[in-house]
Amino acid sequence: MLVLNRKAPRRKQHGITLVLITLVMLFLLGMAGFSIDLNHQVLNKTRLQNAVDSAALSAAVVADETGDVELAEAAARSTLASFSGESGNDQLAIDGDLTTVTFSFNLETFSLAGAFSPPAGNEDIYVRVSVQDIELSQFLSYLFGLDKNVSASAVAGRSAAITEVCNITPIAMCGDPSGDVDDAWGYQQEGVDILNTAHNSPDQIHEVKIGSKSGTEMGPGNFHLLDFGQDGGGGSGGSALVRQALAGAYNGCTAVGDTVLTKPGNSIGPVAQGLNTRLNKFQGPMKDDGTIPPDKYVKEPNSSDRAKEGESYTGDFYYSNYVQQLASCQSPEGGGSCDQGSYLPEAGSSGRRILRIPIVNCTDAGGKTTFDVLGFGCFFLLQSVGQSGSSSVFGQFLFDCLINNGSTGLEPEDAGLYRIQLYKDPFSGAS
């Protein structure tokens, strides 16, 4: 009688089971390793994107302030180098050869700094920072024959015109209601390039806050000051709020089409004490404790050339000189026309000498009243303000300038106040 041996098949089944378990374990380990590699890549991709975003923004600010694209490129590369040196970013060694910084005036064509040549009169500079193919450490992804590289790019530059502003100076200027944003309601001079020293003219200098009753367009008792109240709502704020507001320490906002409330009175001391902090002069209650910074470059006209009430300006220091001299101070080589005694690279903050001022319709002027906001203008604070006499404030009209916060319109070609922002990179791809 034939007896079948049933144990052999069970031994064969045990062998097959071990093979299957081994394969499953290898698959699970591979998936775990692949997940670790993937998460590691995603984390570093995010960090790299944050780095190029910051580099593009910093470069765009420098390009906007100075018009010097080579200086802007240096700022971008410095930001990336600083990022690579931070704790936790040891995987992202951003080699200079992997980094490309290019510039555009229309967000369509980007060129290297040496080849960048925008059309005359076009001040828009967009910066693209690209870092390509940084190799990361691999754990198990090499088993699948996969590369583990990360790339990122970012574009930054001027926004469309601002329609609501929240860091305005509490001073108003009367504009021509029959004008519009293109001529800044009568303030924009045709054919003038404020960055060209050959275009410097006394006509660009305005008495932003008047010093005597005889010069007011806003009616008796008004000296161009505005009252934002304690909360920006128009209540009486007193001299302390005038001082703080002119120093920039407030949250008053307004928009095109809104109304602003005037603050009658000359407020000589508070005006000088507040505005002069922007020029590194701290007087009275204003303390140099780091909470309210000056500008990075605080040079003023010579004492004999200072602007005076009722007289034509005879000095030779304008916004174009400020821009060129600040750029010279910030240049790695230094020298040039930089007045090192007026340069505050650590304590200073960019844009503090730029006053963002509502331009209003003064047709119905007089007393403590409200005026309709036609738009906004930018004025370069020319010189410090005296604490005696008329306490006039003089500024050069700039047409547009950078703001810290506010809401933009929809038309990118609109003129006026703007901010530096990130844009979708038209040439970015998957990385």
Residue pairs with C-beta under 8 A, 6 or more apart in sequence:
29 140
30 140
30 143
30 144
33 139
33 140
33 141
33 143
34 140
34 141
34 144
36 139
36 140
37 138
37 139
37 140
37 141
37 146
37 148
38 141
40 91
40 136
40 137
40 139
40 148
41 136
41 148
41 150
44 91
44 92
44 134
44 136
44 150
45 150
45 152
45 431
47 88
47 89
47 92
48 92
48 94
48 131
48 134
48 150
48 151
48 152
49 152
49 154
51 79
51 80
51 83
51 84
51 89
51 92
51 94
51 131
51 152
52 80
52 129
52 130
52 131
52 152
52 153
52 154
53 154
53 156
53 422
54 79
54 83
55 75
55 76
55 77
55 79
55 80
55 83
55 129
55 154
56 76
56 127
56 128
56 129
56 154
56 155
56 156
56 422
57 154
57 156
57 420
57 422
58 75
58 76
58 78
58 79
59 72
59 73
59 75
59 76
59 79
59 101
59 127
59 129
59 156
60 72
60 125
60 126
60 127
60 156
60 157
60 158
60 420
61 75
61 350
61 402
61 420
62 68
62 71
62 72
62 75
62 330
63 69
63 71
63 72
63 103
63 125
63 127
64 125
64 157
64 158
64 402
64 420
65 323
65 326
65 327
65 350
65 351
65 402
66 72
66 323
66 326
66 327
66 330
67 123
67 125
67 195
67 323
67 327
68 327
69 103
69 113
69 116
69 125
70 113
70 114
71 327
71 330
71 331
72 101
72 103
72 113
72 125
72 127
73 101
73 113
74 332
76 99
76 101
76 127
76 129
77 96
77 99
77 101
80 94
80 99
80 129
80 131
81 94
83 89
83 92
83 94
84 92
84 93
84 94
91 136
91 137
92 134
92 150
93 134
94 131
94 134
95 134
98 131
98 132
98 133
98 134
99 129
99 130
99 131
100 112
100 128
100 129
100 130
100 131
100 132
101 112
101 113
101 127
101 128
101 129
101 130
102 110
102 111
102 112
102 113
102 116
102 127
102 128
102 130
103 110
103 111
103 112
103 113
103 116
103 125
103 126
103 127
103 128
104 110
104 111
104 125
104 126
104 128
104 157
105 118
105 119
105 122
105 124
105 125
105 126
106 124
106 126
107 126
107 155
107 157
107 423
107 426
108 426
110 126
110 128
110 427
111 117
118 124
118 125
121 193
123 195
124 157
124 158
125 157
125 158
126 155
126 156
126 157
126 158
126 423
127 155
127 156
127 157
128 153
128 154
128 155
128 425
128 427
129 153
129 154
129 155
130 151
130 152
130 153
130 427
131 151
131 152
131 153
132 151
132 431
133 149
133 150
133 151
134 149
134 150
134 151
135 147
135 148
135 149
136 148
136 149
136 150
137 148
138 148
141 148
142 148
149 431
150 431
151 431
152 431
153 425
153 427
153 428
154 422
154 425
155 422
155 423
155 424
155 425
155 426
156 420
156 421
156 422
156 423
157 420
157 421
157 423
158 418
158 419
158 420
158 421
159 408
159 412
159 418
159 419
159 420
159 421
160 408
160 409
160 410
160 411
160 412
160 413
160 414
160 418
161 181
161 400
161 408
161 409
161 411
161 414
161 415
161 416
161 417
161 418
162 376
162 403
162 406
162 407
162 408
162 409
162 416
162 417
162 418
162 419
163 255
163 256
163 406
163 407
163 408
163 409
164 253
164 254
164 255
164 256
164 406
164 407
165 253
165 254
165 255
165 356
165 376
165 403
165 405
165 406
165 417
166 251
166 252
166 253
166 404
166 405
166 406
167 248
167 356
167 403
167 404
167 405
167 406
168 252
168 253
168 254
168 356
168 357
168 358
168 376
169 245
169 246
169 248
169 355
169 356
169 357
170 225
170 226
170 227
170 228
170 242
170 245
170 246
170 250
170 252
170 263
171 208
171 209
171 224
171 225
171 226
171 246
171 355
171 357
171 393
172 218
172 224
172 226
172 260
172 262
172 357
172 358
172 359
172 360
172 371
173 187
173 206
173 208
173 224
173 357
173 358
173 359
173 360
173 377
173 379
174 217
174 218
174 359
174 360
174 361
174 362
174 365
175 184
175 185
175 186
175 187
175 359
175 360
175 361
175 362
175 374
175 375
175 377
176 185
176 186
177 185
177 361
177 363
177 374
179 185
179 186
179 374
181 375
181 414
181 415
181 416
182 188
182 415
183 190
184 359
184 375
184 377
184 397
184 399
184 415
185 359
185 374
185 375
185 377
187 206
187 359
187 377
187 397
187 399
188 397
188 399
189 201
189 203
189 204
191 199
192 199
192 201
192 204
193 199
194 204
194 318
194 319
194 320
194 396
194 398
194 399
195 319
195 320
195 323
196 320
197 318
197 320
197 321
197 324
199 320
200 316
200 318
200 320
200 321
202 312
202 313
202 314
204 318
204 396
204 397
205 307
205 313
205 382
205 394
205 395
205 396
206 379
206 394
206 395
206 396
206 397
207 215
207 307
207 309
207 392
207 393
207 394
208 224
208 355
208 357
208 379
208 393
208 394
208 395
209 223
209 224
209 225
209 271
209 391
209 392
209 393
210 216
210 223
210 224
210 309
210 390
210 392
211 223
211 266
211 309
211 389
211 390
211 391
211 392
212 309
212 390
213 220
213 221
213 223
215 309
215 310
216 222
216 223
216 224
216 365
217 362
217 365
218 224
218 262
218 362
218 365
218 366
218 369
218 371
219 362
219 365
219 366
219 367
219 369
220 366
220 367
221 264
221 265
221 367
221 368
222 262
222 264
222 365
222 366
222 367
222 368
222 369
223 264
223 265
223 266
223 267
225 242
225 262
225 263
225 264
225 265
225 267
225 271
226 252
226 260
226 261
226 262
226 263
226 358
227 234
227 235
227 236
227 237
227 261
227 262
227 263
227 368
228 234
228 237
228 241
228 245
228 250
228 252
228 261
229 235
229 236
229 237
229 241
229 261
230 237
230 241
232 250
232 251
232 252
232 253
234 261
237 245
237 263
239 267
239 269
239 270
240 270
240 285
241 250
242 263
242 267
242 270
242 271
242 274
243 269
243 270
243 271
243 273
243 274
243 284
243 285
243 286
244 250
244 274
245 252
245 274
246 270
246 271
246 274
246 275
247 273
247 274
247 275
247 277
247 278
247 286
247 292
248 277
248 278
248 292
248 352
249 291
249 292
253 406
254 260
254 358
254 373
255 373
255 407
256 373
256 374
256 375
256 376
257 372
257 373
258 372
258 373
259 370
259 371
259 372
259 373
260 358
260 360
260 370
260 371
260 373
261 368
261 369
261 370
262 367
262 368
262 369
262 370
262 371
263 368
264 367
264 368
266 390
266 391
267 391
268 387
268 388
268 389
268 390
268 391
269 284
269 387
271 385
271 391
271 393
272 283
272 384
272 385
272 386
272 387
272 391
273 283
273 284
273 285
273 286
273 387
274 286
275 381
275 384
275 385
275 393
276 282
276 283
276 286
276 384
276 385
277 286
277 292
277 294
278 294
278 295
278 298
278 352
278 353
278 381
279 294
279 295
279 298
279 300
279 353
279 381
279 383
279 384
280 288
280 294
280 295
280 298
280 344
280 347
280 348
281 384
282 288
283 387
286 292
290 347
293 347
293 348
293 349
293 352
294 344
294 347
294 348
294 349
294 352
295 344
295 348
295 349
295 350
295 351
295 352
295 353
296 326
296 329
296 343
296 344
296 345
296 348
296 349
296 350
296 352
297 322
297 325
297 326
297 329
297 339
297 342
297 343
297 344
297 348
297 353
298 342
298 344
298 348
298 353
299 317
299 322
299 325
299 339
299 342
300 306
300 317
300 382
300 383
300 384
301 307
301 315
301 316
301 317
301 382
301 383
302 315
302 317
305 313
305 314
305 315
305 316
305 317
306 315
306 383
307 313
307 315
307 382
307 383
307 392
307 394
308 392
309 390
309 392
313 382
313 394
315 382
317 382
318 380
318 396
319 380
319 396
319 398
321 337
322 353
322 380
324 337
325 336
325 337
325 338
325 339
326 338
326 343
328 334
328 335
328 336
328 337
328 338
329 338
329 339
329 340
329 343
329 345
330 345
331 338
351 401
351 402
351 404
353 380
353 381
354 378
354 379
354 380
354 381
354 398
354 401
354 402
355 378
355 379
355 380
355 381
355 395
356 376
356 377
356 378
356 401
356 403
356 417
357 376
357 377
357 378
357 379
358 373
358 374
358 375
358 376
359 373
359 374
359 375
359 376
359 377
360 371
360 372
360 373
360 374
361 371
361 372
361 374
362 371
364 371
365 371
375 416
376 416
376 417
377 397
377 398
377 399
378 397
378 398
378 399
378 400
378 401
378 417
379 395
379 396
379 397
379 398
380 395
380 396
380 398
381 393
381 395
382 394
382 395
382 396
383 394
385 391
385 392
385 393
399 415
399 416
400 415
400 416
400 417
400 418
401 417
401 418
402 417
402 418
402 419
402 420
403 417
403 418
403 419
404 419
405 419
406 417
406 419
408 418
408 419
